[in-house]
Amino acid sequence: MKSPIRPTDEDARALARELIDAARFAALAYTDKTNGAPMISRVALVAGPEGAPLSLISDLSHHSAALQQNPVCSLLIGEPTGKGDPLTHPRLSLQATARFVRHGDAEYPALAKAFLVKQPKAQLYIGFADFALVRFTPLGANLNGGFGKAYVLTAEDLARAMR
């Protein structure tokens, strides 16, 4: 059987970039710290100043504690529209590491400003002491660009896409 994975090209990198840029939320997969099993949460998400995914997460959340213990995670980015088969809509399964940026960190003000441009309602709680911004550094991804359009993107592909 011939591999369904297409060679990664500029169109695939551009689609990955579009999905990250358009994201306002994502499914965050992480390892549950209590039993080591996979777990998923929905998080607010934007493209940060350098194009990498950025979220705002409360320390009170289960996924925050899990990511602080083990920062390796995945984000499923891309939502189907109201029409057609949901499995034909583009989506990016991004492997990443999470890094918390807290109030008082030098990069926090610029990241907070970038986050609020795309998630203005977060102004209500971004200043709370238990909230931190989380930068996701891409390690690789699987891109499903629609039916018959599967790609594997490396960290280098994603870095090129985010420039």
trRosetta pair geometry for C-beta under 8 A, 3 or more apart (Angstrom, degrees):
i j d omega theta_ij theta_ji phi_ij phi_ji
4 148 7.4 -119 -159 -137 98 52
4 150 5.1 45 129 40 97 136
5 150 5.2 -78 -103 107 54 102
5 151 6.5 106 -160 -116 80 27
5 152 5.6 1 -153 -12 135 100
6 9 7.7 -54 134 -1 109 101
6 12 7.3 -180 90 -67 113 136
6 149 6.6 -30 3 -148 140 51
6 150 6.4 138 6 69 84 54
6 151 5.6 -46 62 -83 89 79
7 151 8.0 -5 112 -124 17 93
8 12 5.0 -111 -147 72 67 147
8 13 7.0 77 174 -47 100 86
8 151 5.0 104 -95 -166 79 115
8 152 6.7 -92 -53 71 117 54
8 153 5.7 130 -123 -96 142 65
8 154 7.7 -151 30 3 169 82
8 157 5.5 -49 160 -116 150 146
9 12 5.4 104 51 8 60 99
9 13 7.3 -119 108 0 35 91
10 13 5.6 -55 -146 41 37 111
10 14 6.0 39 154 -23 69 106
11 14 5.6 -53 -145 37 30 113
11 15 6.4 31 154 -20 64 104
12 15 5.8 -53 -148 34 31 111
12 16 6.6 35 152 -20 63 103
12 143 5.7 139 -167 78 98 153
12 145 6.7 -102 -116 -54 76 136
12 151 4.3 121 -147 -89 143 174
12 153 6.7 -170 138 -76 115 106
12 157 7.6 -24 105 -176 109 132
13 16 5.6 -51 -151 34 34 114
13 17 6.4 37 150 -20 65 105
13 153 7.0 131 -94 -123 70 125
13 157 5.6 -137 -95 -179 104 87
13 158 7.7 -165 -135 -93 88 31
13 160 5.7 -38 -152 97 150 104
13 161 3.9 -150 -175 -84 89 100
14 17 5.5 -53 -150 36 33 115
14 18 6.4 37 150 -22 65 103
14 161 6.9 -155 -69 -135 27 94
15 18 5.5 -49 -146 34 35 114
15 19 6.4 36 154 -20 65 103
15 90 5.9 -121 179 -153 119 151
15 143 6.4 113 95 -175 115 137
15 145 5.4 18 147 -113 169 108
16 19 5.9 -55 -151 34 30 111
16 20 6.6 25 154 -13 64 106
16 92 5.5 105 -130 -106 76 139
16 141 6.5 121 -130 85 130 153
16 143 5.5 -83 -76 -94 97 136
16 153 5.9 40 -73 -57 158 168
16 157 7.5 83 27 135 161 102
16 158 6.5 -103 141 -112 148 75
16 161 4.9 -12 81 -169 114 166
17 20 6.0 -59 -149 39 30 107
17 21 6.1 28 155 -18 66 111
17 51 7.0 -33 -136 -164 91 125
17 161 4.3 -154 -56 172 99 96
17 162 6.5 -179 -109 -81 95 45
18 21 5.7 -57 -142 40 28 111
18 22 6.0 19 162 -14 65 113
19 22 6.1 -61 -142 41 25 105
19 23 6.5 44 154 -47 61 99
19 77 5.1 114 148 121 108 110
19 78 4.7 -37 -145 -71 119 103
19 90 6.1 -127 -79 126 121 114
19 91 7.1 130 -140 -135 145 28
19 92 4.7 145 100 -8 153 123
19 143 8.0 -179 8 -131 150 101
20 23 5.7 -41 -152 4 31 120
20 47 5.0 91 140 -87 93 107
20 51 6.7 70 113 176 139 78
20 52 7.8 -67 -172 -143 145 22
20 53 6.0 -113 -146 -68 105 85
20 77 6.1 19 -88 157 56 163
20 92 7.1 -41 -53 54 80 158
20 94 8.0 72 -85 -61 106 152
20 161 7.9 112 17 127 134 119
20 162 7.3 -33 79 -97 159 93
21 47 4.9 -20 -101 -18 50 148
21 51 7.7 -37 -74 -141 86 82
22 78 7.9 60 77 -103 117 64
23 26 5.7 5 -163 -57 132 101
23 45 4.7 -34 138 100 120 112
23 46 6.8 -173 91 -106 86 27
23 47 7.0 115 46 -41 99 79
23 53 7.1 -17 75 -116 151 102
23 77 4.9 -52 -87 -151 136 109
23 78 7.5 -63 -85 -55 95 45
24 44 6.8 -42 163 -151 62 74
24 45 6.7 119 148 63 12 68
24 46 7.0 19 -117 -82 47 73
24 118 6.8 -150 -111 159 81 103
24 119 6.9 143 -156 -85 85 91
25 42 5.8 20 171 179 122 97
25 43 6.4 172 -154 89 76 37
25 44 5.4 -53 -97 -111 79 39
25 45 5.5 119 -129 19 20 90
26 42 7.4 172 87 -149 31 60
26 43 6.0 -18 60 61 77 85
26 45 4.3 26 -2 -11 105 153
26 53 7.1 -15 -3 -149 155 142
26 55 7.8 -99 39 -80 108 123
26 75 4.5 17 147 -171 146 102
26 76 6.0 162 -174 70 87 49
26 77 4.8 -34 -112 -88 118 72
27 40 5.3 -3 -179 -171 103 115
27 41 7.4 156 -157 80 57 30
27 42 5.9 -40 -100 -95 58 65
27 75 7.0 144 74 -160 52 51
27 76 4.1 -1 54 47 107 109
28 40 6.7 150 77 -155 46 59
28 41 5.0 -21 60 65 101 82
28 42 7.3 147 12 -115 85 13
28 43 4.7 34 -21 0 129 121
28 55 7.5 -3 -73 -61 138 171
28 63 5.9 76 104 -164 130 153
28 73 6.2 -4 -172 172 87 133
28 74 7.5 154 -158 83 43 50
28 75 5.8 -17 -101 -103 63 74
29 38 5.9 -7 -170 -168 104 107
29 39 7.2 158 -150 81 58 39
29 40 5.0 -25 -94 -96 71 82
29 73 6.1 159 82 -170 58 77
29 74 4.2 -4 55 59 112 97
29 75 7.5 -157 19 -72 78 27
29 76 7.2 67 -19 -19 107 96
30 38 7.6 146 79 -151 28 61
30 39 5.9 -29 67 65 75 89
30 40 7.9 146 19 -92 67 35
30 41 7.5 -12 16 13 111 102
30 63 5.4 127 26 -144 146 88
30 66 4.7 115 132 117 132 130
30 67 5.7 -77 -129 -68 146 79
30 70 7.2 144 -173 85 92 98
30 73 4.6 -25 -91 -113 80 106
30 74 7.9 -163 -63 28 47 64
31 36 6.1 -14 -178 -151 107 46
31 37 7.5 152 -155 77 65 21
31 38 6.5 -51 -103 -98 54 50
31 39 7.4 99 -155 18 12 88
31 66 6.2 -177 78 -176 54 113
31 70 5.1 -16 53 79 120 146
31 72 7.3 32 -5 75 115 91
31 73 8.0 -129 -3 -93 72 70
32 35 5.4 4 101 48 121 77
32 36 6.5 -48 71 13 80 9
32 37 5.0 0 32 60 124 72
32 38 7.2 87 -9 151 91 3
32 39 4.5 92 -61 -22 97 125
32 62 7.7 -14 -127 163 83 115
32 66 6.0 -65 -121 -110 29 135
33 36 7.9 34 -139 -67 19 47
33 65 6.1 -96 16 125 145 96
33 66 4.7 -156 -26 -109 98 70
33 69 4.7 87 -106 41 128 158
33 70 7.1 171 -89 9 88 103
39 62 7.2 -77 136 125 155 124
39 63 7.2 -151 105 -90 117 86
39 66 7.0 -145 53 -81 128 173
41 61 7.1 95 -160 176 167 126
41 62 7.1 165 -65 68 138 98
41 63 4.5 -104 17 -41 147 142
43 55 4.7 11 149 -147 128 143
43 57 6.4 -29 -135 -85 126 100
43 63 7.3 -113 -64 89 120 156
44 55 5.9 138 79 -145 65 81
44 56 5.9 -12 70 41 120 90
44 119 5.4 75 175 -120 134 151
44 122 6.7 176 114 -74 169 127
45 53 5.5 -22 -163 -159 111 105
45 54 7.1 135 -156 69 60 43
45 55 5.2 -35 -95 -84 66 92
45 75 6.9 114 -108 -158 154 138
45 77 7.0 -112 107 -108 157 104
46 53 7.5 140 76 -150 32 57
46 54 5.4 -32 69 65 80 95
46 55 7.8 151 20 -84 67 45
46 114 7.0 178 112 138 134 86
46 115 5.6 161 38 -127 139 58
46 117 7.8 132 -169 68 157 83
46 118 4.0 134 -121 74 133 143
46 119 5.9 -124 -44 -20 126 106
47 51 5.3 -20 -175 -146 112 43
47 52 7.2 130 -155 62 66 17
47 53 6.7 -53 -103 -93 48 44
47 54 7.1 66 170 15 12 96
47 118 7.7 110 37 -38 67 166
47 162 7.8 -174 -157 -136 113 96
48 51 6.8 -38 65 34 67 13
48 52 5.3 -17 41 67 114 70
48 53 6.9 55 -9 132 95 9
48 54 3.6 104 -64 -36 102 130
48 111 6.2 -18 -142 -132 113 88
48 114 5.6 79 -150 117 57 147
48 115 7.6 -13 -105 -66 76 77
48 135 6.3 -1 -39 -120 165 91
49 110 6.2 -9 -42 149 151 109
49 111 6.9 -102 -8 -96 109 60
49 114 4.9 -115 -55 -80 82 156
50 162 6.3 48 142 149 75 120
51 161 7.6 -174 153 110 141 70
51 162 3.2 162 102 -164 136 92
51 163 7.2 -84 5 -40 156 17
52 135 6.3 52 105 -170 125 89
52 136 6.0 -161 162 75 101 67
52 137 6.4 -11 -158 -102 150 43
52 138 6.4 -145 -130 -14 99 94
52 162 6.0 24 -59 -143 62 158
53 75 6.0 -101 117 29 177 173
53 77 7.3 -135 -90 -74 135 140
53 94 7.0 133 -10 97 141 160
53 96 7.0 -77 50 -86 122 168
53 135 7.8 138 90 -161 57 46
53 136 4.2 -8 75 48 103 124
53 138 7.7 101 11 -58 99 92
54 111 6.3 -159 -152 -163 143 102
54 114 6.9 54 64 104 163 117
54 115 5.9 -118 122 -85 123 97
54 133 6.2 -9 -173 -175 100 106
54 134 7.1 156 -159 79 51 52
54 135 5.8 -17 -106 -104 80 61
54 136 7.2 -147 -73 13 34 83
55 133 7.2 153 83 -160 41 57
55 134 4.7 -15 63 57 91 103
55 136 7.2 52 -1 -27 101 109
56 115 5.8 102 -47 -177 115 150
56 119 7.2 -154 11 90 128 153
56 122 5.6 102 47 -155 161 142
56 125 8.0 134 142 96 132 96
56 126 6.1 -64 -146 -111 149 85
56 131 5.8 14 178 -176 95 115
56 132 7.5 178 -150 89 57 30
56 133 5.7 -34 -97 -101 68 61
56 134 7.3 -179 -85 12 18 82
57 61 5.9 -93 -176 39 93 139
57 63 6.8 -97 -153 92 136 103
57 64 4.9 167 141 -85 117 102
57 67 7.6 45 104 36 166 146
57 100 8.0 -92 59 -112 112 96
57 131 7.0 159 82 -147 28 69
57 132 6.3 -25 64 63 77 76
57 133 8.0 109 18 -132 74 17
57 134 5.2 18 10 -16 119 128
58 61 4.9 109 70 -18 86 97
58 64 6.2 -111 92 -34 44 150
58 125 7.9 -38 -76 154 109 131
58 128 7.4 -9 -113 94 98 131
58 130 5.1 31 -158 124 84 104
58 131 5.3 -42 -94 -90 63 71
59 64 5.1 -151 -124 134 34 152
59 65 7.5 81 -171 -61 64 74
59 130 4.4 -117 36 -167 99 83
59 131 7.4 -130 -8 -73 78 24
59 132 6.8 67 -54 -2 90 107
60 64 7.2 59 44 36 27 141
60 130 5.5 29 -23 164 95 145
61 64 4.5 101 65 -5 89 103
61 65 7.5 -162 94 -1 53 81
62 65 6.3 -60 -160 37 34 106
62 66 6.4 30 149 -17 68 112
63 66 5.4 -56 -144 41 37 114
63 67 6.0 36 158 -20 70 106
64 67 6.0 -57 -146 38 27 106
64 68 6.4 27 155 -20 62 107
64 132 7.6 119 -141 40 121 109
65 68 5.8 -55 -149 34 30 112
65 69 6.6 25 154 -14 63 106
66 69 5.9 -62 -155 39 31 107
66 70 6.6 -38 169 46 69 89
67 70 7.0 -84 -132 75 27 52
67 71 5.5 54 -176 -113 74 56
67 73 6.2 -19 -109 -48 100 136
67 98 4.5 -28 -169 72 125 150
67 100 7.6 128 115 -52 115 102
67 134 7.0 12 133 -136 159 142
68 71 7.5 31 -106 -71 17 82
68 100 6.9 3 -94 -24 89 138
71 97 4.7 51 125 -167 109 81
71 98 4.4 -143 -158 52 88 75
71 99 6.7 40 -154 -67 147 53
72 95 7.7 -7 -169 -173 87 91
72 96 7.8 164 -150 91 47 40
72 97 5.8 -33 -92 -101 53 75
72 139 8.0 1 -137 -14 88 155
73 95 7.8 166 93 -154 38 52
73 96 5.8 -26 71 70 81 84
73 97 7.3 120 22 -117 79 26
73 98 5.5 30 14 -27 130 112
73 136 7.4 -86 71 -126 113 110
74 93 6.2 -1 -176 -178 121 81
74 94 6.3 153 -159 80 66 50
74 95 5.4 -33 -99 -98 85 55
74 96 6.9 135 -107 20 32 79
75 92 7.8 13 99 104 88 92
75 93 7.8 170 83 -154 45 39
75 94 4.6 -11 57 59 92 107
75 96 6.3 12 -3 11 104 130
75 136 6.3 18 -23 -161 136 169
76 91 6.3 2 -174 178 86 118
76 92 7.5 161 -154 82 42 50
76 93 5.6 -11 -103 -104 74 70
76 94 7.7 -176 -79 20 26 76
77 91 6.7 159 82 -161 47 67
77 92 4.6 -15 61 60 100 100
77 94 6.2 24 1 -5 115 119
78 89 6.6 178 155 132 107 98
78 90 5.3 -108 -154 110 148 69
78 91 3.6 -161 73 -109 129 60
78 92 5.7 114 -16 10 120 73
79 89 7.4 -23 125 129 28 147
79 91 7.9 85 -56 -97 22 100
80 84 7.5 -137 -168 80 112 87
80 86 3.8 -92 -45 -132 165 78
80 89 4.0 169 -107 13 74 155
81 84 7.4 47 68 37 92 99
81 89 6.6 166 8 -107 72 138
84 88 5.8 -76 148 59 122 126
84 89 7.2 135 90 -54 116 93
85 88 4.7 78 77 -2 98 108
85 89 8.0 -164 97 -17 58 81
86 89 5.9 -48 -162 15 46 116
87 147 7.7 71 119 -76 86 83
88 146 5.1 30 -180 -152 68 81
88 147 5.0 -22 -122 -32 90 97
89 146 6.8 -4 -116 -97 10 80
90 143 7.4 -6 -163 -176 95 87
90 144 6.6 176 -143 97 48 63
90 145 5.0 -4 -111 -140 102 43
90 146 5.7 -41 -65 -43 73 79
90 149 7.9 -44 -100 91 89 128
91 143 7.8 178 91 -151 42 50
91 144 5.3 5 55 57 82 101
92 141 5.5 -6 -173 -176 94 136
92 142 7.6 161 -157 83 48 48
92 143 5.3 -13 -108 -107 78 76
92 144 7.8 -161 -76 28 35 65
93 141 6.1 155 80 -160 53 75
93 142 4.5 1 55 55 110 95
93 143 7.8 -153 27 -72 68 33
93 144 7.7 47 -7 -5 98 97
94 136 7.3 78 123 143 129 136
94 138 5.7 -71 -167 -119 110 97
94 140 7.9 170 -153 93 52 36
94 141 4.5 -23 -104 -101 60 111
94 158 7.6 103 -134 -116 106 146
95 138 7.2 88 76 -160 56 61
95 139 4.4 -64 109 64 99 107
95 140 5.0 7 47 59 117 76
95 141 6.4 -161 15 -79 73 52
96 136 4.0 21 161 -178 156 99
96 137 5.7 146 -161 68 88 42
96 138 5.3 -48 -96 -98 92 39
96 139 5.8 -179 -96 0 30 89
97 136 7.2 155 72 -154 35 57
97 137 5.0 -13 55 55 88 102
97 139 6.6 85 -19 -47 84 114
98 134 5.1 -12 -163 -174 104 115
98 135 7.4 142 -156 74 51 44
98 136 5.8 -25 -96 -98 65 71
99 134 6.9 147 70 -158 38 62
99 135 4.9 -22 62 61 96 95
99 136 8.0 175 20 -83 73 26
99 137 6.7 43 -6 -16 114 108
100 132 4.6 19 -164 138 102 145
100 133 7.4 132 -160 77 52 47
100 134 5.7 -30 -98 -100 58 76
101 105 5.0 -127 -166 70 76 152
101 107 5.7 -74 -148 84 136 104
101 108 5.4 176 150 -87 103 75
101 111 5.7 57 96 48 154 162
101 132 6.3 157 67 179 43 92
101 133 4.4 -26 64 72 103 100
101 134 7.2 -178 16 -86 79 24
101 135 6.0 59 -21 -16 118 104
102 105 5.3 107 58 -19 61 112
102 108 6.7 -52 97 -85 27 133
102 132 4.8 -42 -93 -119 70 110
102 133 7.8 -162 -73 31 27 73
103 108 6.0 132 -115 -172 30 164
103 127 7.7 74 -95 -148 133 53
103 129 7.0 -78 20 -125 145 57
103 132 7.6 -110 -13 -103 70 71
104 108 6.7 59 41 7 27 152
105 108 4.5 114 63 -34 84 104
107 110 6.0 -65 -167 47 61 106
107 111 5.6 53 143 -20 87 114
108 111 5.9 -69 -144 44 29 107
108 112 5.8 29 163 -23 71 110
108 133 6.6 161 -131 19 74 126
109 112 5.8 -55 -142 36 27 111
109 113 6.4 28 158 -20 63 106
110 113 5.8 -52 -149 35 30 112
110 114 6.4 29 153 -16 64 107
111 114 5.7 -55 -148 39 33 111
111 115 6.2 35 153 -22 66 106
111 133 4.9 138 129 136 131 170
111 135 7.3 -85 -128 -68 144 105
112 115 5.6 -54 -147 35 31 113
112 116 6.2 26 157 -17 65 109
112 126 5.9 121 -150 168 107 135
112 133 6.5 -127 -73 -52 68 135
113 116 6.0 -59 -146 38 27 107
113 117 6.8 39 153 -31 62 99
114 117 5.9 -44 -154 18 32 116
114 118 7.5 3 159 5 60 104
115 118 6.7 -82 -167 48 32 91
115 119 5.7 -35 165 41 75 111
115 122 6.4 -60 138 76 107 153
115 126 7.1 152 96 -118 129 136
115 133 6.3 -139 -44 -115 149 118
116 119 6.3 -78 -116 71 30 69
116 120 5.8 65 -179 -107 72 50
116 122 6.1 -129 -102 69 71 104
116 123 5.8 72 -137 -70 119 86
116 126 6.6 -61 -74 -34 107 165
117 120 7.4 -1 -153 -67 11 83
119 122 4.4 40 125 -8 108 121
120 123 6.0 -11 179 -16 58 112
121 124 6.3 -16 171 1 63 112
122 125 6.4 -78 -165 55 59 81
122 126 4.9 71 143 -54 93 105
123 126 6.0 -38 -116 13 27 116
125 128 4.9 -20 -169 -6 74 122
125 131 6.0 124 142 -45 90 151
126 131 6.1 -127 -143 107 34 149
127 131 7.6 54 57 50 13 125
128 131 4.8 82 69 -1 91 108
138 141 6.6 -35 -159 -38 117 108
138 155 5.8 161 112 -127 84 71
138 158 4.1 -91 111 124 153 159
138 159 7.4 -161 66 -53 117 66
138 162 7.8 170 13 -30 137 139
139 155 5.5 -41 -156 -78 29 109
140 152 7.2 -2 179 180 109 85
140 153 6.3 166 -163 92 60 63
140 154 5.6 -33 -112 -134 92 36
140 155 5.7 -58 -63 -47 65 69
140 158 7.3 -160 -113 -15 26 129
141 152 7.6 166 88 -159 49 46
141 153 4.4 -2 58 57 94 109
141 157 7.9 -118 40 84 99 118
141 158 6.2 105 1 -73 119 124
142 150 7.2 -16 -174 -164 93 92
142 151 7.4 156 -160 83 48 52
142 152 6.0 -25 -104 -105 66 65
142 153 7.6 -170 -81 19 17 80
143 149 7.9 -55 122 132 90 86
143 150 7.2 153 85 -156 59 43
143 151 4.3 -8 59 60 106 102
143 152 7.7 -168 20 -80 80 17
143 153 5.8 58 -18 -18 114 115
144 149 6.8 105 -173 86 48 75
144 150 5.6 -13 -108 -103 68 75
145 149 3.4 -73 68 122 103 127
145 150 7.4 -153 18 -70 81 27
145 151 6.8 47 -20 -1 111 109
146 149 4.9 34 56 32 72 126
153 157 3.9 -131 -161 91 85 138
153 158 5.5 100 142 -53 123 84
153 161 7.5 -10 -159 -17 143 140
154 157 4.7 109 48 1 68 99
154 158 7.2 -135 96 0 41 86
155 158 5.8 -58 -151 40 33 110
155 159 6.3 36 151 -22 67 105
156 159 5.6 -50 -144 35 32 112
156 160 6.4 34 154 -18 64 103
157 160 5.8 -58 -154 37 30 111
157 161 6.3 29 150 -21 65 108
158 161 5.4 -52 -145 35 35 115
158 162 6.3 28 157 -17 67 109
159 162 6.0 -61 -145 38 29 106
159 163 7.1 47 153 -42 61 94
160 163 6.0 -40 -159 3 35 116
